[in-house]
Amino acid sequence: MSLDSSTRQRIEALITSNDVLLFMKGNRGAPQCGFSATVCGILDGLLPEYATLDVLSDPEIREGIKEFSSWPTIPQLYVRGEFVGGCDIIREMAAAGELPEALGLSAPDLADPPRLTVTPAAASALRDALRDMPPGSALHLGIDARFQNKLYFAPESEGTIAVESNGIAVHIDPFSAPRADGATIDVAATPDGPGFRIDNPNEPKNAVVQMSVAELKRRIDTGSAGETFDVRTPEERATASIPGTRLMTPEEADRIAGLPRDTPLIFHCHHGGRSQAAAEHFAAMGFSEVYNVAGGIDAWSREVDPGVRRY
C-alpha cells in the first residue's frame, strides 16, 4: 500500500506539532488494546502530559502510519519528530533506563535523598510480608508522574535509592524520589483486610479515591452510581460485565471532558490498574470526585456476584 500525499502531510503535521506523540488504539484515558495500555503506563510514569492519537477513529492514519514509519504494528511513539518504536522497544528502553533520555528528561538532582516515613504499624506489617518473600527481595516504592503509587516487593536493582525508616529499607527509583519526598507509608483498613496507605503531601488535590466493590454495588442498587465506566476492551466486556456500567470509548472520553468538573466519575477494569490510569487522567483534568474500583471486575466476581465469569 502506497501512502497518499494528503495522509502523509497529516501525519507529518501531527508529528511536528507534538513533542511526544503516541499513535495508539484508544486514548490515554481509555486504551483499547493491551499494548497501547502498556506504553501509556510506561509514559505515565515519566511524563505528566503527552499527546495521543486514536487510530481506531481514523482508518487512514491507522494504515498510513504503518507505511510512514515502516513499522507494522500499533502503538508507535514519536519524540521530537523522530520515531522511537513500538511496545516491545519502549518496554526494553524503559527496563534499560534509556527511555528518560530519549524523552528529553534530565535525571533528577538527588543530592539529598527523599524524606520518607514508615509508621511503626506499617513497619511491623512489612517485616511480616518480607518474611514470606523469596530471598533477595526488597521493598520498592514507585510514584508516577500522575502520583499513582506502587508499593511492591522485587529484587534489588541498580540505580534505586534506599531510604530507611523504622528499620525498613524502601527502594525508590530516581524519578519517583522527588515525588516521594515527605511521604508516609501507613496501614489502613480495607474491605479485604489491612492494607498499606501512602499519604503524600506532593499529590495533587484532585486525587483518585479507591472504591470497594461493595460500595459500588450499594451505589448501583440505590441508583447513585452516576457515571460508571468499564475501561477494558470490548472483547473483555463481552466475556463478563458489571450491570449498570458503560464501556469507555474515545467518544465517551470526549463526552466526559465536557461534563461539569464536580460530576462524580467511577472507573473499573479487570484488576484495577487500567482504571486507575483512566481515573488519574480525568482527575488531572480537574474533576473533583473520581473513583477507581479496587480489584476491578475480578473482585466483583469474588465478593459480590460469583455468577459474573472470572477470566
N, C-alpha and C positions, 0 to 999 in steps of 0.2 A: 504494500500500500504506500503510495507516494503522498507526501504531506502537502496539501494545497497552501498557497501563499497566504490566504486570509487567516487560516488556522495558525500557521507559523507566526504571523505577525501578532496574533492574540497571545500566543504562548510567550513570545519574546517580551511583549509589553507587561505581562503578568510577572515574569521573572525579574525584569529590570526595575519594576516598581515596588518590589518587596525584598528586603534584605534577607529574610528567611521565609521560604515558601515551601509548603508541603502539598504536593498533589496526592490526594488520598480518597478513599471511599468514605463518604460521610463528612463530618467536620469535627473540629476539636471537641466540641461538646457532645457529639454523638457519632463516634466512629462506627462504620458499618462493616468492618472486617477486622479480624484479629491482628493482621499485620499492621494495618493503619493504627489500631489501638495501641500496639506495642511501640511504634515510633512516637506517637503522641505522648505516651507515658514517659519515654526517654527524654523528649524535648521539654516536657513539663517540669522535669527535674532540674533543668538548666535555665530555661527562659520563661519569664512571666508572660510574654506575648510573642506570637509569631503568626504568620498568615497561613491559611489552608484553603485549598480549592477542592470542592466536591466533584470528582469526575463522574459520579453516577448521575448527576444532574446535567451533565454536558457531554454527550457521546462524542462530539467532535474532538474535544480536548482529551477525553479518555483514550481514544485511539491515537490522536495526534501526538500526545506527549511521549508515547512509546517510540514513535518514529523519530521525534525530535531528539530524544535522549539516547536513542539506540539501546533502549532498556525495555525488556518485555513485560515487566510487572509494575503494579501499583502497590504501595506508595512509592513516590520519588521525592527526594529532598534536594532543593536548590538553596545555596547560600551565596549571597552577593553575586548572583548571576552564574554561578558555577554549579554543575551537577555533582552532588556528593555521593548519592547511591540510594539503594532500596533498603528494605527492612533488615536483611542479613548484614549488610555493610554497616548500617547505623548501629546495630547491636554490637558488632565487632569493634567498631571505633569507640563506642561507649565503654565496653569492657576493657579496652586497652588504654583508656584515658585520653584518647586522641580527639574526641568529639568537641570538648570545650574550645580547643584551639581552632578547630575548623569553623566553629560558630563565631569566632572572633572574641571569645571570652578570655579575660586575663585571670590568672589564678588569684584567688583572694589573698589578702595580706593576713598571714597567720602568725604575726609576731607574738601576739597574745592568744593563748588557747581560749575557747569559749568557756564561759562560766555555766556550769550545769549542776543541778541539784537532784540527787536521788533520795527520796524520803526514806526514813528507816523502814516503813512498811513495804515500800517498793523494793528496797534492797533485800529484805528477807525473802520476798516472793521471787525475785530474780535469782537469788542464790539457789532456791529450791528448783527453779526451772533449769538453771545451768547444770545442776547435777544430773539431769536427765538427757542432756545434750551429748553428742559424740565428743571424744577428746579433741582438744584444739579449737573448740567453738568459742566465740566471743560475742558479746552483745554489741549490736550496731544500731545507730540511730541515723536515719536519713530524713531530711526535710526538703521537699522540692520547692521550686520557685513559687508555687501557689500555697505553700505551707501545709501540704499534706504530709503527715508524719508516717514513718515506717520504722517500727521497733522490732528487731528480729535477731536471731542467733545465726551466725555463719562463721566459717574460719576467718582468722585474722588476715587482713590484706594490706599490701604496701600502700602508702600514701594516705592512710587514715590517721586521725589524731585521737589518742586515747586520753580521755578525761575521767578522773576518778572522783567518786563521791560516795561516802558511807561504805567504802570497801568494794564498790562496784566500778569496774572499768568500762566505759562506754566509748566505742569506736565511732568516729564521725568523719565523713568524707569532707574534703576541703570546701566544697561548695555548700554543704549543709551547715558547716561550722558557724559562719556569721549569723545564719538564721536561728541557730540553736542557742545563741548567747543569752543567758538569763533564764533558760527554760527549766522546768521542774518535771521530773518523772514521778508519778504517784500511783497509788492503787485506787481503783474506783469500782463500785458495784455496777454490774451489767445484768441484763436478763439471763445471760449464760453463766453467771457467777462472777467472781472477782476478775478484773481486767486492769490494764495499765492505761493511765491518762497522762497526756503531756500538756502541761499548761505553759504556753509560750507567749511572752509579752510582745514579741515581734509579729505575731499573727495578725493579719488584717481583721478589722472589726466584723466584717460580714463573713464569719466563719461558718463552715458546714457543720450541722448538728447530726449526730448519729441517731437514727430512729430504729427501735426494735421492731421485729415483725409483729409482735403482739400489739404494739401501738399502731402500726399500720392497719392491722385487722380492725382494731377499735375504730379507727377513723373511717375505714371503708364501711363498716357496719352502721356507723352513725351518719354517714353521708358528709363527713368533714374532711375527706382525704384531699379534695380540691384537685390541683394539677399534679397528677402522679404519672411518672413516665418510666417505661421499660427501655433501657438503653442497650439491650442485647441486639443480636442480629435477627432479621425476620425468620431465619431458619430455626434459631433457638426458641423464639416465641411460638413457632408452630409446634415445637416439642412440648412446651409447658409454659403456662402464663398465669399471672395473678389477676383474678377478675377485677374490673374497675380501673385497670391501668391502660395506658396508651403507648404504643410503640413510638419511640423517639425517631424522628426522621429529620432531614435538613429543613423540610417545610415547617415541622413543629418547632425546631430550634429558632427559625426566623420568627414564628408567631410568638414564642416566649419572649424574644428580645423586645417585642413591642408591648408587653404587659406592664402594668404598674409595678414598680420595684418593691412594693410591700405584698405582692402576691406570693402566698406560700407555694413552694415547689418541692416535690418529693421525687427521688430517683432511685431505681433499683436495677441490678443486673444479675449475674449468676451468683457471685460471691461477695460483691461489694466494691471491687476495685475500679471497674469501668464507670460505675455510677458515681463513685467518689470523684473521679476526674470530671464527669459531667457537672456534678454539683458545684465543684470548685470553679468551673468555668462560668457558671451563671452567678455564683456569689461574687466573683471578680467583676461582673458587670453591674454590681450594685444591688442585687436582690438581697433583702434583709432577712428573709426566713427561708433557708434552704436546708433540706434534709437528705441524708443518704441512708438507705435501708441496710443496716448492718447484717452481713451474712447473705444478703440477696435472696433470690428465689429458692436457693438451696436451704436456707434457714426457714423459709416459709414452709417448704415441704416437710422439714423435720419437726417444726414446732407448732405449726398452725393447721396445715391441711396435708396429711400424708397421701391424699389422692392426687396431688399435683406431682407429676413424674419428676424424679431426680435423674440427672444425667451428668 
